[in-house]
Amino acid sequence: MSKYINGRKLFLIFNTIGLVLLSLVFLLPVWHVAMGSISDPLKVSAYSGLILKPLGDATLGGYRLVLQNNLIVKSYANTIIYVVSATSIGLVLNILAAYVMSRKDLYFKGIIVFIVTFTMIFNGGLIPTYMLVRKLGMLDTRWSIILPTSVTAYNIIVMRTSFASIPEELYDAAKIDGAGNFRILWQIVVPVSKSIIAVIVLFYAIQHWNSWFNASIYLRNRDLYPLQLTLREIVLLSSENSIVAEADGQDVEIYRPLIKYATIMVSVLPMMAIYPFVQKYFVSGVMIGSVKG
């Protein structure tokens, strides 16, 4: 018993140290960008290395330039539209598919589950998907971003496993009271599955908030660009000239690092603000959807 206790203490020590180090690895880049975004632009341009505190006098000039730019404001609004629309559509379809697949009396259940699981490993590929989107007339429209990725097989499987763990007695009691499948789903299954639903919402929201690749393929109209695609152009393609042009009489090169930092922070802050409110559901929701019992 003494060896077991000592071994457990040793494990907890190393586990704590490892988690602290991992937290620092994840936190330092965000902290570096946050401090760089409020630093003096002259000092940021001349500095190389990790920024642990604001360089010079703290300023919000980078945020002012970013938020005054019409392209970024439009991109921000587009991203909110894409996230809300795709998450809402995906959640409804996910719930319907997961409920049907969780029922024991579903005809050809094994075949349907196999087909859905198969798509997690194999898919049509980029070119066939592009051709399908073009044939449906969705190129250069918001639907090309919302519909193709609105449902994922992984989320369906996780939610289906969660629904399957609901006691069968609840279904039987509802059927005795004359409830049909839709009433059972929305009045019984959904209310008792808030944890897994919160997790799926988080998955979809993060997926669509960070998405830029599909937009780069399907969209040509810059007014429809999501924030992440605009951010990519600013960070990688040096397209921030249109933003720094608003800095009257200042050297464009001075403001480029500051604008990159400010734009990155503007893009990550919403997810960082939302996550603490759904984090309490995260662990329990994933475990419910992963282990049947």
N, C-alpha and C positions, 0 to 999 in steps of 0.2 A: 504493500500500500504506500509505503514511504517513497519507493522508487517511482510509483505511478504519479504521486503528488509532485515530486521534484521534476519529473519529465513534463508534466502538464504546465508547471510554472515556467520551465525553460521554453516550452512551445509558445506560451503566451507572451513571453518577453521577445522572442525572435519574431513572432507574428506581429506584435505591436510595432517593433522597429521597422519591419518590412512595410507595414501599412503607412507608417509615418513617412518613410522614404518615398513610397509610391505617391502619397498625397503631395509631397513637395515637387516631385517630377511633374505631376499634373497641374499643380498650382503655379509654379514658377513662370511658365510661359504666359499664363493669363495675367499674372501680376506684372510681368515685364511690359506687356502691351498696355495694361491699364496705367502704369506709371509713365510710360512713354507718351501716352495720349494726352497727358496733362502737363507735359514738360515744356520748357522753353524751346521753340523750334530751332533756334541757332545752336543750342547745346546738343539737341538730339541729332542734328545733322553732323556734328563734329564728334559725336561719341560712338564708340563701338564696344559692345559688351552687354552684360545683363544690367538692366535698369531696375534697381531695388527701391529707389525713391525718386520723386520728381526732380528733374535736372533744372536748376535755376528756379525762377518764380513759377509757381503753378498757374496754368492758364487753361481755359476752355475754348481757346481760339480754334483748335482743330475740330471740335464738335460743332462750333458755330458754322464753320465753312462747310462741313459735311451736311448738316441739317438744312442749310440754306440752298443746297444744290437740288434742283428739281428732279434730276435723274435718280438720285438716291431716295428722295421722298417717294417718287413713283414706284421704285423698286421695293421699298419697304411696304407700301400699300399692296402691291402685287403679291408679295410673299404672304402677307396676312390673309389675303383672299385665297391663295392656293392652299395654305395650311388649314384654314377653317373649312373650306369646301371639301378638300380631299380627305381630311380627317373625319368629317361628318359622314360623307358618302361611304368611306371605307369602314367606319365603325358600324353603320347600319348593315351593310352587306356582310361584314365579318360576323356580326351577331346572328344574322339569319342563316348563314352557311354553317357556323359552328353549332347552332341549335339543331339544325337538320341532321348534321353528321353525328351528333351526340345521342340521338335517339336509337334505342335498341331495335325498334320495329321498322327501321328504314330499309326499304328494298335495295338490294345490290350495295349495301353499305361498304363492304370490303373493297369493291371495285372503285367506288366514289372516293374513299379515303386514299386508295392507292394512286388514283389520278391526281388528286390534290397534292399528295406528298411527292409525286414524280416531278411536278413543276418546281419543287424546291431544288432539284438537282439539274434538271434539263429544261431549257426554254428555247424559244424560236431564234433568239439571237438579235443582234442590233439591227441588221438590214431588214429581215422580215418584219420586225416590229415597226421600223420606220415606214416600210411600204404599207403596213396595215393602217397606221395613223394617217398616212397620206390618202389612202383610198377612202377612209372615213371622212375626209375633208376637215381634219382637225389641225393641220399644219398651220403654224403661226396664229393659233387661238389659245385661249386659256384652257380649253378642254384637253389639249395635248399634254398639259402638265398635270391636270387634275385626274383624268380617268385612267391612263395606262398604269399608274402605280398606286391606285386607290385601295387595292386589296393585295395582301401578300399571303402566301400559303402558310408561312411560319406562324403568323398571328392567328390564322384560322385554327391551326392545329393546337396552339396553346389555349385558345379560348374554348375549343371543343373539349379538350381534356378537363378544363375547369367545369364546364357544364355537365360533363359526364359524372363528375364527383358529387353532384347534388343528389340527395337521397330520393329514391324512386317514390317514396311515400308521398312526397309533395306533389308529384305529378298525378298519382292515383287520387289523392284528395281533391285536386282541382278538377279532374275528370268526373268524379262523382258529383261535384257541384255543377256540372254541365259546361265547364270551360273548354274551349277549343285550343288549338295549338297557338294561335296568335295571342290569345288572352293569357295562356300559361307562360308564353315567352315574355311578354311585356309586363305582366303583373306579378310573376313569381320568379322566373329565372333571372331577369335583368336586375331587380332589386337586391337579390341575394348574391349577385356577382359584381358588386361595385368595385371591389379590389382589382379584379382582372380587367374590368372595363377601363379603369383609371390607367392601368399599365399599358393597355393597347392604345389608348388615346395618347399617352406619352410617346410610345414607339412611333406612331404615325406622325405626330406633331414634329418630333425631332427629325424624322426621315425627310419630311417635306420642307422643313425649315432649312435644312442643310443641303438640299438638293440643288444642283446647278447643271449637271451633265445633260439631263433631258432637255432643259431649257436651251442649252447651247446647240442642240441638234434640231429641235422643233421650232424654235422661235427666231425670227429675223427682225421683227418689230421691237425696237429698244424700249418702247413704252410698255411692253409686256414682260420685260426682264424681271426675274426675281432678285432679291437682294444679294444672294450668294453669287450669282453670275456677275452682277455689277461689282461686287467686292473682288471677285477674281480678276476682272479687268483692271481694277485699281491697283491691286497688289502685284500682279504678274505682267500686265501689259502697259503699265505706266499711263493709264488713261485719266489720271487725276488732273491733267492740265486744265480741263474745263472747270474743275473745282477751285484750284488755286488761282485761276484767273480772276476770281472775285477778291483776292487779297490785293488791294490797291497799292501799286507801286512797290510791292515786295518781290524778292527773288523767288521764282517758282520752285527752284531746287530746295530751298529752305523748308518749305511746307510739305514736301512729299512724304517724308517719314511720319510726320505728325498726322497727316490725313489718313495714311494707311493704318496707323494705330487706332485712331478715332473711329474709322469705319469698321474695323474688326470688333471693337468694343460695342458699337451700336448694334452689330449683328448678333452678338452672343448674349447681351444683357437680358433680352426677353426670356430666353430659355433658362438662364441662371435664376431669374426671378420666379419663374413658374415652378421649377423643379422642387423647391422645398415644400410646396403645398401638396404635391402628389407623391413625395418620397415615402410617406408613411404607408402608402398602398403598394409601393413597388415590390418590396421583398415578399410580403404575403401574397400579392397577386401573382408573381412569377412562380412561387412555390406551388400555389394552388393549381396553376396551369401546367406545371411540369410533372407533378407527382399525383397520381390518382390514388385516392384513399378515402 
